[in-house]
Amino acid sequence: MGRVVLLPSEIAERIAAGEVIERPASVVKELVENALDAGATLITVDVEAAGLGLIRVADDGDGMDAEDARLAFRRHATSKLASAEDLEAVRTLGFRGEALPSIAAVARVSLVTNLPGAAAGTRVRVEGGEVLDVGAEGAAAGTVVEVRDLFYNVPARRRFLKTPAREMALIQDAITRLALAHPQATFRVMSDGHEAATFPAADLPARVVQVMGRRVVGRLVEVEEAASTLYLRAFLGHPEVARSTRAQQFFTVNRRPVHSRMLSAAVEQAYHQLLPVGRYPLAAVFLDLPPREVDVNVHPRKLEIRFRDERRIFEMVRAVCRRLLLRTPLIRRVPAPADAVAEQGEIVPGVAAGMAPGGAAGETVSGVAAVEGDTPSVTPTGGAVPRSPAAPRAQPMGLYPEAAAVSPEVRETARPVDRDAGAATSDPSTYALDPAGAADAGAGAPDAQAGILHTGIGAPGVTAREAGALGPRVAPRRRIPQVRLMGQVQRTYLVGESAEGLALVDQHAAHERVLYERLVRLRRAAAAQVQELLLPEVLEVGPAEAALLEDARDAFAALGFEVEPFGKGTYRLRAVPAPLVARAGAQMVRECLADLLADERTRRVEDRIERLAIAAACHSAVRAGDPLTLAEMEALLRDLDECEEPYTCFHGRPTLVVIPGGQLERWFLRRL
């Protein structure tokens, strides 16, 4: 008896305020949201001492009369809801009626507001939750809220705040996200008398550039898609502007900035194999859907939301973003010094909407490239190019048509088709490889003599009819620029000249991509090509590797590895995937097993097949330091051009980098 008591109202109000007002950024967010809900088109935020001294938010919105201004400081008083049914159709940013009373409970607050055309406005002063004064005051239409001495009566909350610089950064982040969601309004931010940021009213693409900074100009692509009741608009950054944090991922649902792990995961899955581990894409994603399909009332500060059909939304965002990235030329370009923004550099706000584009094809004046169909075609590599005198003398690696013959023992799980009659055949000429000079006719086009598509890298060819069974090919639509090869640097990078400048190709990353896509393509077509070994190799493994090999036998078989038990702790390798025949063997299988053991996430069969294809391609590809002949280099470029995702290897490292001619001129001081 007597243990349960009612808290005094002043204590209860401070506790309730702590659920909404955590720090100065929370105050700014709530006040700016109220301004936007009032229809403001000009919002000025003035901050002193990182918000602890003063937060002033002025807007040109609708304003209030004296009665509404007084009621606005009562808990649960709101103009945004009238009935319980309205909770299922919320379109405003705020609706609980807790912001002003929560702020007033932990600060000294002054509100001045006026209706358009009214003779005089209203002033309300509140301190620690107590209304001190209500009176008339001359004022322009709109509302000005001043919050002073935040947390003056809750010193414990002050002690747990971060440094002033960090608190100011959080304030700017809150304003930035609201500015992105509402490009029709102008936002101005002042800090201790100095202008910290300005976002002029603009269309959405220009606002995205204002928020993300100048370095994204020419490095953003845009997509729009509607599906039933869902509307999606997304702006995605090229992999080269990815960051080490998710700080520049912005998600807006029904014009409400939100934090969503689900949406972030959907975008990041769209960048699968386009970014290395630890790098996160730049993205601004805008979703619009019926209010009944989303619950915005699951978080006191309305930052997190819940979707009624999360799986559907996740898949739509992932699929739309993935399609956009796959049809976008993602060639990495070396930036000019002025564009080389530091990794943790500040956002560069206030970029003019008409700033000069960065030179990317399809770019608009806002710096965002709109992709509304297939990307512009790029001319493939031409015919043979004379060897540069500076090129190192190279010996064939046995990986290309000129250096390796295909064994007549090559066979397919799907029957090969004769180019003329369509009858089954075992004629090894069916798998003949396109000669190096076939580039003149266009790599990827059927050879006039052999009726095949070039596959290169010492692997059997694929007949034209078989290629049709493998699904749509990207080859006719050139993906990488035309490159006039000149040789190798450090026996690692292919060097050539493109129309844009100097082109460098990482031979290992490029070959990894080629081999991986070939394995995956054949796997999807259920036509895994295998090469029987003349002498099967014996593979001795430890207990852990043996258990994994037994568990992953289906994955190995799906890619063309034929491994069978050959005694305790011993297996016999009878065949390997034909695209990897040049280097596949028992040692490569051991390396693949080591990679699979190191990755405990690969439990599902499809995941394990993908991981195995990655490991096999990685350990079979040409390595840094391997010399290549000019013909081998040309073949590698042709094969890379036929890939669906030629711009990165599966680790997310770039395969090709272009140094624009203007950058070369700067290096040699021909241009400043």
N, C-alpha and C positions, 0 to 999 in steps of 0.2 A: 504493500500500500504506500502510496506517495512517491514511488520511484519515477513514474511517468508524469511529466509536467509539460505544459505548453511553453514554448520559448517566447520570450518577449518579441514584439513585432520588429524592433530594430535589429535584433540578432538574426531573426528569421529572414529578414530582407537582405542582410549582408550575405548570408549563406546562399540564398537564391540568386543573388547577384553574381556570386562566384561561379555559378553554372554557365552564365552567359558571358560575363566580362572576366576574362582570364588575364588580359594584358592590354596595353594601349591599342594594339592592332585590333582587338575585339571591339573597342569603342568606335574606332574609325570605320570598321566594316559595318556595324549596325547603323551608324548615322548616315553613311553613304548609301546604304540600301534604302533607308527611309527616304532620302532625297530622290533616288531613282524611282521609287514607287510613287513619289509625288509628281513625277513627270519632269524632273529637272533636266535641263540640257547644258547647264554650266555648274560645275561643282568645284569648289575651292577648299582644300584641306590645308590648314595652317597648324604646324606642330612646333612645340617648344620643349626642350629637354626630353626628346624622344617620346613625347606624349604625357610624361608625368607632370610637367609644368602646365601645359596648355594643349588642348585639342580643339580647334575651331573648324566647323564644317558649315559652309555657306552654300546655299543653292538657290536657283531661280524657279523652284517648283510651285505647286499650288498654294502652299501656305495654309494657315488655320485661323479660325476666329478665336475669340477669347475663351469661350466655353470648351472648344476642342483642345486648345492649348493647355488648359487646366487639367482636363481629363487624361491627356496623354501621359501624365506622370502617375496615373493610378495603375496598379498592377492588373494585367489581363485586359486593359483597355486597348481597343484596336479599331481601325476603320476598315480592316481588310477581311473580316469574317463577320457573317451575320447569323449563321446557323451551323450545326454540326455537319450538314451536307457539304458546306463550303470547304471543309477540310480535304475532300476528295477532288476538289477542282481548284487547288491553289495555283495561282499564276503570279502572285506577287513574291518579292524577295523576303519580306518579313510579314508575319501574321499573328504572332503569339501575344503581342502587346506587352512584352517584357523588357525591351531594349532600354527605353528612357527611364523607367523606374529602377531598373537594375543599375544603370550608370549613375543615376542620382543617389542611390544608396551608398555609393563608395566614392563620391566626388562632390565638388561644388559646381552646380550646373546653372547656366543661364540660357534661356531660349527666347529669341525674338522672332516673331512670325507675322506675316501679313497676307491677306488675300489680294488677288489682283484687283485693282480699282478701289480698294478700301481707303478711307481717309486716314486711318491710323492703325497701327499694328498692336500686338500684344507682347508684353514681356513677362516671363515667369522665371523666378529664381528659386532653386531648390538646393538644399545642403544636407547631406547625410540622410536623404529620404524625406526631409521635412520641407514643406512649401513655405518659403519665407516671404515671398512678395509676388503679387500679380497686379499688373497695371498696364496702362496704355503707353505706347511709344511709337514715334515715327519710324517707319521702316519701308524699304522697297518690298515688292512682292517676292515671296519666297520665305525661307527659314534660315536662321543662323543659330547654331547651337555651340556654346562654349563650355568646355569641360576643363576645370582647373583642379590641381592637387589630387590627381587620381590616386585612390587607395590611401588617402590621408588618414582615414579611420580604420584601415586594415593594414597595419605596418608589416604583418607577416607576409602578405601578398607582395608587397614591394620588395622584400628581401629575396624572394624567389624569382624575380625578373632577371633577364639576361643583361648584358652590357647595353649601354645606350645605342651603340652602333647596331647591335643585333636587333634590338627592339624597333629601331627605325627601319631596318631592312624588312622586318615582318610587316610593318605598316605599309611600306611601299609595295610589298608583294600582295597584300590584300587589295590595295587600290588598283594595282596592275591587273589582277584577275577580274575585278569588277569592270574596269575599263575595257578589257577584251570582250567581256560578255555584253557590253552596251556601247558599241562604237558610235552611236548617234549623239552621245554626250561628250562634252569637253571636260577633262579633269586637269586640275592644276594642284600641285603639291608644293608647299613651302615648309622648310625646316630651319628653325632659328633665323628667320628672316631671309633665307636664301632659297631660290627656286631649286627644288630637288627633282621634279619631273613634270612634264606637260604632255598630255595626250589630246591633241586637237580632234574634234569630231571628224570622222572619216568613214569610208566604207569598210567592210570587214577585212578584205585583204590588206588594205593599207594599215588598219589598226593592228593586224597581226605583225606586220613589219615594225610598227612603232614599238610594240611590246617586246618582240624577240631581238631587235637590234639590227644594225646595218649589216652585220656579217651574214645574215640569212638572205640578203638580196640575191636573187638568182639561184638560191639553194633551197627553195620551198616549192612544193607542188600542191595543187588543190584538187579536191574531188567533191562532188555532190552526188547523193543518191537518195531516192525515196523508195520505201518498201512498205506498202500497206499504210499503217498509221505512223510509221517511223520516218523521220527525215534526218539525214546525216550530212554534215559538211565538215571536211577535215583539211588541215594544212600540215603537211609532213615535211620535215627537214631531211636533206640529203645525209647519208651516213657520215660524210666528212665534217659536219657540224654537230655531231653527237657529243654529249657531255658525260662527265663521270658521275653526275647525279640526275635525279628526275626533276630538278628545279624548273626546267622549261618545258614541262608537260602541263597543258592547260585543258581542263574538261569543263564544259558548260552544258547543263541540261535544262531546257526550257528557260534559257537566259539566266540561270543560276550557276555561279561558279561552285564546283564541288571537287572533293577529293574522292577518287574511286580506284581501289586496287583492281577491280574487275576491268574497268576501261583501260587502265594503264597496262594490264597484262595483255589485253586484246591488241593494243597498239604495238607492244614489244614483240608479241608473237608474229605480227605482220612483218617485222624486221628480222625474222629468223634467218640466220646465216649472213645477214648483211652488216652486223655489228659484232665486234669482239666482246668477250665477256667483260663486264664492268663498264660498258658504255651504254648510254641510254639515249633514245632518239628525242629530237625536238618535235613537239606535236601540239596542235591546237585543234580540239575535237568539239564540235557543236552538235548536240542532239536535241531534237524536238519531238515530243510524243504526247499523247493525251495525258492530262494530269492524273487521271485515275490509274495510269500504268506505272506511276512512280510515287513512292512515299517519301516526302521531304521532312517528315516529322519524327525522324529517328535519332536526331542529334540536337542537343540544346542550342548549338550555334549554327545548325542547318548546313554544316559542311559535308556531311555524309548523307547519302540517300539510299533507298532500296528500290530496286526494279521488280516489277511483278514477274517478268519473264527475262531473267538475267541471261539465260543460255542463248535466247534468240538475239538479244542486243549484243552480247559478246561476239557471237559468230558474225553478225552483220558488220560490226566495226572491224573485226579482224579481216574478214574476207574483202571488204571494200578497200581497206588500206593496203592489203597485200596485193590486190590487183593493180592498184595505182602504182605501187613501187615496182612491180614487175614490168610495167610498160613505160617506165621512166628511165631515161639515160642517166645512170648514177656514176658517171665517170668522175673520178676524184681529180680536182685541179688544185695546183699549188696556189695559195692565195697571195695577193700582193701584200706588202708590209702593212699597209693601212687597214687591211682586212683581217690581219692575223690577231684576233682578239684573244686575250689570255684565257686560259681554261676556266678560271673562276672569276672572269671579268664581270663587271656589272652590266645589267641590261642597259642598252642605249635607247632611251625613250625619245619621243619627239621627232622621229624621222619623218621628213616631209613626204606626203603621199606621192608626189611627182618626182621623186629622186631618180637619178639615172639608174637603169637596170645594170645588172652585173654581167650581162653578155650571154646568158644561157638561152637556148632556143625556147620559144614559147613563153618567155618571161613577159609579165605585164609591167606597167609603170610602178606598181607597188612592190615589185620584186618577187611576186608569186607566180610561178608558172602554172597555167591551167592546163590540165590534161583531160581532154574530152574525147579521146579516141586513141588510135595507135600513135605512137611517137614518130617524129619525122625519121625517115629511113636514113641510114648512114652507109656510105659507100664502103664495100669490103676491101680488104687488101688486094692489090693488083697482082700482076705477074711477078716473075723472078726479078730480083734487084741485084745489081752487081755488088759483090762483097766490098765492104769498106776496107781500105788498107790498114786501118787501125784495129780491125776486128781480130781477136785472138785466133790462132790456128786451132781448130776444133776437130775432134774425132767423133764419129757417130756413136750415139749412146745405145743403139739397138732398140729405139723406141718408136721409130718412124718408118714410113713406107720404104724409104731408100736404104734403110739400115737393117730391117728385119723382115724376113719372109714369114708368111703365116703358114703354120703347119696344116697339112691336109687332114689332120685328125680333129680339126675344129668341128664341133657339132653344136646344134642348138636344141633346146628343149621344145621349141616350136619349129616346125619344118621350114627350111629355106624354100623360097619360091623362085623358080626360074624366071628370068626377066622377060622371056618371050612367051612361053606357053603356060607359065604358072604352075608347071608340074614340079613335084618334089625332086630335088637333085642333091647330090653330094659333091658336085663339081667344085673343087676349091676355088676356081676362078670367080665363083659367085661372090666370094668374100674379098676379092682383090681390092686393093686400096687405091684411092684417087692419087695420081702422081702429083708431084709438087707443082707442076705447071698448070694444073687444072684450075688454079685460082683465077686464070684469065676468063674462064667461063662462069665464075661466080661460085664460091664455096657453098656447099650445101645443095646445089642443084644437081639433078641426076646426070651422071657422066654419059656422054653421047655414045661411048664405046661399051662401057661395062654396065650401064643402067644402075649405078649405085649412088649412094650418098657418102660423101667423104666422112670418115670417122677418125683416121689418123692414129698416132701414138701406138703403132704396132698392133692394133686390135683388128679383128675381122671387120669387114665392111658390113653395111646394112643395105639390103636391096631396096629399091624405091618402093615396091609394094609392101615390104616389111616395115619400112619407115612409116607408111600410112597407118599401120596397125599400132604404132607406138604413140599415136595421138598427134595433136598439132605441133609442128616444129616452128621454131622462131627464126630459123636460118634465113628465109627469104627477106626478113626485115632486119637489116643490118643493125647490130647492137653497139659495136665499137667503131671508132673512127678508122678511116683508111690510114695505114701506117706504112711508110717507106723504111724498111728495116736497114740498119747500119751495122749492127753487131751486138756484142755482149759487153757489159761492164761487170768486173769482178766475177765473171762466169755465173752471175746470178740474175742480172737484169738485162732484158732485151732493150736495145736503144733504137729508136726510130723517129722519123719526122712525120707529124700529122699536119693537117691544114691549120690547126690552132697553135702548134708549137712543137715542143719536144715531148715525145711519148716514151715512158718507161714502163716495162712490163716485168713483174716478178714472175720468173719462170716457174718456180715451185708452186706459188699460189694459183697461177693460171692453170697449170697442169692438174693440180688438185681439183679445181672446179670442173675441168673437162672430164676427168675420170669419175668423179662422184656423180655428175649428172648422167653419164653414160650408164653407170651401174643402176641408178635409180630409175632411169627411163626403161631399161630392159626389165627391171623388176616389176614396174607398173604394168608393162605389157605382158607379163608372165612369159617372157621369152628370154630367160637368162641364158647367155652364151657361155659355154664352158670349153676349156682347153684341157684335154687329157694330157697328163704328163707321160713322157716316154718311160721314165723310171719313177714310179711313185716314191715320194719322200717320207721318211719315218719321222714322226714328231713325238718327242718325249716331253711329258708335262708333269707338273706336280699335282698334288691332290686338289688344290683350289682351282687350278686351270682345268683339270680333268672334269670336275663337277660343273664348271661353267660351260665347258665344251659340250658336255652331254645336254645341259639345259638349253644351250643355244644352237643345237644342231640344225633346227629348222631355219634359223636366221642365216647361218652359213650356207645351207643348201639353197635358200631363196636367192642368194647372190651368185651362185655358181661354184661354191667350194664343195668338193666331195671329200669328206673326212670320215673314215671308218675305224672302229676299234681294231687294234692290232696287238693285243696283249695288255697286261696290267700297266697303267700309266703310259701307254704307247698308242699312238694313232698313226694311220697311214693316209697321207694326202695323195689322192688319185687324180684330182682335177681342180683347176682354179678358174675364176672368171676370165673369159677371153680378153676383155679390155685390159687386164692387169698381167697378161702372160709374161711380159718382158721382165718383171721383177717379182712376181708372186712365187711363193715357195713356203717351206716350213718355217723359215725365220719370220716371214711376214705374218703368218698365222699366229706365231708366238707374240709378236708385237700387237696384233689386234686383240688377242686375249688379254694382254696386259692393259690395254686401253679400256676394254670392257670391265675388267676387274676394278679399275680405278674409278669408274663411273657407276655408282650404286643405283642411280636413277633409272638405268635402262632395264626395266623389268618387263614391260609390255613387248610383245613380239615385234610390232611395227617400230617401236622406239629402238629396239635392239638392232633391227635391220638397218635403220638409219645410222645408228652409232657405228655399226660394223662397216657400212659403206664409207663413212667418214674415215675410219681408221685404215681401211684397206686402200682408199685413194691417197691418204696422207703418206703411207709407207711405200706406195708404189710410184708416186710422182717423182719427176726429176728433182734433184735437190740443188740447193745453192752450192756452187762450185762445179757443177756438171757442165762440161763444154757441149755446145750444140752447134751443129752446122747451120748455115743460113737456111737450107731447105727445111730443117727441123724447126727452126724458129718460125718460118712462114706457116708451116703446118700447124704449129701450136696456136698462132694467131687465128687461123681459119677455124680451128676447132673451138677456140674460146668464143669466137663470134657466133657460133651455132648454139651456145649455151643459153638457157632461159635466164640465168642470173650471172652474167659474165663479169660483173663488176667487183665481186669479192669472192674469196674462197669461203669454205664453210665455217672457218674460224672468224669470219668477218673482216679479214685483212684485205685491202684493195689489191686487185690483180693488175690494174693499170692506173698510172698517174700521168696527167698531162700538165706540163709546165708551159703556160701561155707565152707566146712570143714577146709580149710586152714585159713579162717578168724577166725574161732573158735580157732584154734591153736594159732593164733596171740594174741587173747584176753587173753589167758591163758599163754602167753609167752613161748609156746612150739616152736614157730617159729617166727623169727624176720623179 
